[in-house]
Amino acid sequence: MGYRVPLDNPKPDARGFINYLLGKEWRDKPPLVEYIIDWGIARTILEEMIGRKWVDFDPNDREKQSAFWDNYIELWYRLGYEFVKLEIGYPFQERHIYAPDTASEGIRSWVDEHQGAIMSWEDFEAYQWPTLEQVDFFPYEYIASHLPEGMGLIASHSGGIYEHLSWIMSYEGLSYALYDDPKLVEAVANKLGQLMEEYYEKLLKIENIIAIFPGDDMGHKSGTLIHPDHLRKYVLPWHKRFAEMAHAKGIPYFLHSCGNVEPIMEDLIEDVKIDGKHSFEDVIIPAGEFHKKYGRRIATLGGVDVNVLATAVPSELRKYVRNLIDTCAPLGRFAIGSGNSIPNYIPLENYLTMLDEALS
């Protein structure tokens, strides 16, 4: 069957998109939102549906980089998004485990949960902290200056305070240190926060950024990954600082956080002052229920459960998407998209079905 996407003549309105999510304007149907789109899926859409030649990213060739980012902009534009979403960050030293990616010919990696790069004060003193000069802001600058009319850039540091804290120390190491050496946890968290504050100071000087939208996964299926009080002490104050920086520039601060973060939702809304929440699983809290509970205070972003997106037949998925829209749209401040991201194991037909139904 045919799809409305890729669109031939998109009409993005990034400012209207933001105003709608902040409750300042109304729309008859919710806009699209997405956190990450897998590069393999992006390449297929660009080559087979949009008709653009794929250009591999070359860190040593600005011309090829420009062509790569031109494609990236075109992808988000033609799929009906009103923004381009990008996150890059510091090259922190973290221990990873690697294995073949069963959904592609590549390699999948994850962080070692048992052995961190910082397990003691000696490790902390010897750790080579990156500097801002090691981060290449060219992608942000190029995208921001080459956006189609009406589009904006949504950006953030790649990975949040909690994520990098638990990756650098390892989840096991962090868990022990919270009780055995909380001063070490505080030192690592504060160093991360200070570096990210410098990062956001530079990022927020770039034109056409319409929102800051970091990811910081702080929960699992039944609760937060560490005690809520520990998040309140070591992590949330830094999110509050970054939100203040965004708000001082007149733009919202959205948060992607996987898992059950219900124990800290009031902190996120009332203290951190996030403007929208992303990442939902139906087994934790369906986006529709979340929106009924919090939608008058913050925006609900995405919500199509990734398990449904990955396994449902298109006809069932279409009904699911329509039901989610019908549940959330009457209240406003809702954008439709995946509950997490578009990884490489999502069938392309299902991704397009979600977009097609949302745009209908």
ZIJOBEL-V543399 format. One record per pair of residues at least 12 apart in sequence whose ideal C-beta (glycine too) atoms are under 8 Angstrom apart, sorted by sequence separation. I is the first residue (numbers start at 1). J is the second residue. D is the distance in whole Angstrom. If there is no record, write none. Layout:
I|J|D  I|J|D
This chain:
55|67|4  56|68|7  72|84|7  97|109|7  200|212|7  265|277|8  291|303|8  308|320|6  324|336|7  55|68|5  96|109|5  97|110|6  140|153|7  218|231|6  255|268|7  277|290|7  287|300|6  290|303|8  304|317|8  17|31|5  72|86|8  96|110|7  97|111|8  239|253|8  96|111|6  97|112|6  140|155|6  287|302|7  288|303|7  305|320|8  321|336|7  55|71|6  95|111|7  96|112|7  169|185|7  239|255|7  287|303|3  304|320|7  338|354|7  54|71|7  94|111|6  95|112|4  218|235|7  255|272|8  277|294|7  286|303|7  287|304|8  304|321|6  337|354|8  336|354|8  52|71|6  169|188|6  216|235|7  253|272|8  255|274|5  286|305|8  95|115|6  165|185|7  168|188|6  253|273|7  254|274|7  257|277|7  259|279|8  280|300|8  304|324|7  95|116|6  253|274|6  254|275|6  255|276|7  257|278|8  258|279|5  277|298|6  303|324|6  337|358|8  52|74|6  94|116|8  95|117|6  253|275|6  254|276|4  255|277|6  256|278|4  257|279|6  276|298|5  277|299|7  280|302|6  336|358|4  94|117|6  165|188|6  216|239|7  252|275|4  254|277|7  255|278|7  256|279|5  258|281|8  262|285|7  275|298|6  276|299|3  277|300|7  278|301|4  279|302|7  280|303|5  282|305|5  50|74|6  93|117|5  165|189|5  168|192|8  252|276|7  254|278|6  260|284|5  274|298|6  275|299|6  276|300|7  277|301|6  278|302|5  281|305|6  46|71|5  50|75|7  214|239|8  259|284|7  260|285|8  269|294|7  276|301|5  280|305|7  281|306|8  282|307|8  303|328|7  247|273|7  281|307|8  282|308|7  165|192|6  46|74|7  50|78|6  161|189|6  164|192|5  214|242|7  236|264|7  269|297|6  300|328|6  42|71|8  46|75|6  239|268|8  243|272|5  244|273|8  265|294|7  269|298|6  309|338|6  42|72|7  45|75|6  212|242|7  243|273|5  309|339|8  161|192|5  212|243|8  236|267|6  240|271|6  243|274|6  303|334|8  161|193|6  232|264|7  236|268|7  240|272|5  304|336|7  306|338|6  321|353|8  325|357|8  42|75|5  212|245|8  231|264|6  239|272|5  240|273|7  295|328|7  300|333|7  301|334|8  302|335|7  303|336|7  304|337|7  306|339|5  309|342|8  317|350|6  321|354|5  325|358|7  45|79|7  93|127|7  212|246|4  225|259|7  299|333|4  300|334|5  301|335|5  302|336|7  303|337|7  304|338|5  305|339|5  306|340|5  93|128|6  161|196|7  211|246|7  224|259|7  228|263|4  232|267|6  236|271|7  239|274|8  288|323|8  292|327|8  296|331|7  298|333|7  299|334|7  300|335|8  302|337|4  304|339|6  306|341|7  310|345|6  314|349|6  318|353|6  322|357|6  223|259|8  224|260|7  228|264|5  231|267|8  236|272|6  288|324|6  291|327|7  295|331|5  299|335|7  301|337|7  302|338|5  303|339|5  310|346|5  314|350|6  317|353|5  321|357|4  223|260|5  224|261|6  287|324|6  291|328|5  295|332|8  296|333|8  302|339|5  306|343|7  309|346|6  310|347|7  317|354|6  321|358|6  37|75|7  92|130|6  219|257|7  221|259|7  222|260|6  295|333|6  302|340|7  312|350|7  318|356|8  6|45|7  37|76|8  91|130|5  157|196|5  212|251|7  216|255|7  217|256|8  218|257|5  219|258|6  220|259|5  221|260|6  224|263|6  228|267|8  288|327|4  292|331|7  295|334|7  314|353|4  318|357|5  90|130|4  209|249|8  211|251|5  212|252|8  213|253|8  215|255|8  216|256|7  217|257|6  218|258|8  219|259|2  220|260|7  223|263|6  224|264|6  288|328|6  291|331|6  306|346|7  310|350|7  317|357|8  127|168|8  197|238|8  204|245|6  210|251|6  211|252|5  212|253|5  213|254|4  214|255|7  215|256|4  216|257|6  217|258|4  218|259|7  219|260|4  287|328|7  309|350|6  157|199|5  196|238|7  200|242|6  204|246|7  209|251|7  211|253|7  212|254|7  213|255|8  214|256|7  215|257|7  217|259|6  219|261|4  291|333|8  309|351|7  6|49|5  91|134|6  157|200|7  211|254|6  213|256|7  218|261|5  291|334|6  6|50|5  90|134|7  91|135|8  193|237|8  197|241|6  201|245|7  90|135|6  185|230|8  189|234|4  193|238|4  197|242|7  200|245|5  204|249|5  254|299|7  256|301|8  309|354|7  89|135|7  157|203|8  189|235|7  192|238|8  196|242|7  200|246|8  218|264|7  32|79|7  34|81|7  88|135|7  156|203|8  186|233|8  254|301|6  32|80|5  33|81|8  88|136|7  155|203|6  178|226|6  186|234|6  193|241|7  197|245|8  32|81|5  36|85|7  178|227|8  185|234|6  189|238|7  32|82|8  35|85|7  118|168|5  119|169|7  304|354|6  31|82|6  34|85|7  88|139|6  116|167|8  117|168|5  118|169|5  119|170|7  155|206|8  175|226|7  88|140|8  116|168|6  117|169|8  163|215|7  174|226|7  178|230|6  287|339|7  86|139|6  116|169|4  153|206|7  163|216|5  86|140|7  116|170|3  119|173|5  155|209|5  160|214|5  162|216|5  163|217|6  171|225|7  111|166|8  115|170|6  118|173|8  153|208|5  154|209|7  159|214|8  160|215|6  161|216|6  162|217|7  111|167|4  114|170|6  116|172|8  152|208|6  153|209|5  154|210|6  156|212|5  159|215|7  160|216|2  162|218|5  86|143|6  113|170|6  114|171|8  115|172|8  116|173|4  152|209|7  153|210|7  154|211|5  155|212|7  156|213|5  157|214|6  158|215|8  159|216|7  160|217|8  276|333|8  282|339|8  112|170|6  113|171|4  114|172|5  115|173|7  116|174|7  119|177|8  152|210|3  154|212|8  155|213|7  156|214|4  281|339|6  84|143|5  111|170|7  113|172|6  114|173|8  152|211|8  154|213|5  156|215|7  166|225|7  280|339|4  281|340|8  121|181|8  124|184|6  166|226|8  221|281|8  279|339|6  280|340|8  147|208|6  279|340|5  129|191|6  144|206|5  145|207|7  217|279|8  221|283|7  84|147|7  121|184|6  124|187|6  132|195|8  140|203|7  144|207|5  145|208|8  162|225|7  221|284|6  40|104|6  120|184|7  124|188|7  135|199|7  144|208|4  162|226|8  211|275|8  215|279|8  12|77|7  17|82|4  130|195|7  137|202|7  141|206|6  144|209|7  213|278|7  219|284|8  16|82|8  17|83|7  118|184|8  129|195|7  132|198|5  137|203|7  140|206|5  10|77|6  84|151|7  86|153|7  90|157|7  92|159|8  132|199|7  10|78|7  14|82|5  82|150|7  83|151|6  84|152|8  86|154|8  87|155|6  89|157|4  12|81|7  13|82|6  14|83|6  82|151|6  83|152|5  84|153|5  85|154|5  86|155|6  87|156|5  88|157|8  89|158|4  137|206|7  140|209|8  162|231|7  165|234|7  10|80|6  12|82|4  69|139|6  73|143|6  82|152|7  83|153|6  84|154|7  85|155|8  87|157|7  88|158|5  89|159|6  94|164|8  118|188|6  132|202|7  165|235|7  7|78|6  12|83|8  72|143|7  77|148|5  83|154|5  87|158|4  6|78|4  7|79|7  92|164|6  162|234|8  5|78|7  6|79|6  7|80|5  65|138|7  69|142|5  73|146|6  94|167|5  161|234|8  162|235|5  5|79|5  65|139|7  69|143|6  73|147|7  77|151|6  94|168|6  161|235|5  5|80|6  73|148|7  76|151|8  92|167|7  93|168|8  95|170|7  160|235|8  4|80|8  62|138|7  66|142|6  70|146|7  92|168|6  59|136|8  65|142|7  69|146|7  161|238|5  73|151|8  161|239|7  160|239|7  258|340|7  160|257|8  154|254|8  90|195|6  90|196|8  90|199|7  89|199|7  87|213|8  83|210|6  87|214|7  83|211|8  85|213|7  87|215|7  18|152|7  17|152|8  12|148|7  14|150|6  12|149|8  13|150|5  14|151|6  15|152|7  10|148|7  12|150|4  14|152|3  11|150|7  12|151|5  35|213|8  35|215|7  18|210|5  17|210|8  18|211|6  15|210|7  14|210|5  35|256|5  22|252|6  21|252|7  18|251|7  18|252|6  103|343|7  104|344|5  103|344|5  103|345|4  35|278|6  101|344|7  35|279|8  33|278|7  22|275|6  21|275|7  21|276|6  35|302|7  33|301|5  34|302|7  33|302|6  80|355|6  23|299|8  79|355|6  22|299|7  21|299|4  80|358|8  80|359|6  21|301|8  30|325|6  29|325|7  30|328|7  30|329|5  29|329|6  41|342|6  33|335|4  35|337|8  32|335|7  33|336|7  34|337|5  35|338|7  38|341|8  41|344|6  45|348|7  30|334|5  31|335|5  32|336|6  33|337|4  34|338|6  37|341|7  38|342|6  40|344|5  44|348|6  27|332|8  30|335|5  31|336|8  32|337|6  35|340|7  36|341|4  37|342|5  38|343|5  41|346|7  26|332|6  30|336|5  35|341|5  36|342|7  38|344|4  34|341|7  36|343|8  41|348|6  34|342|6  38|346|8  23|332|6  23|333|5  41|351|7  22|333|8  20|332|7  21|333|6  20|333|7  21|335|6  17|335|8  32|355|7  32|358|6  32|359|7  30|358|7  29|358|8  5|352|6  3|352|5  3|353|8  5|355|5  4|355|7  5|356|6  3|355|7  4|356|5  7|359|8  3|356|4  5|359|7  4|359|5  4|360|7
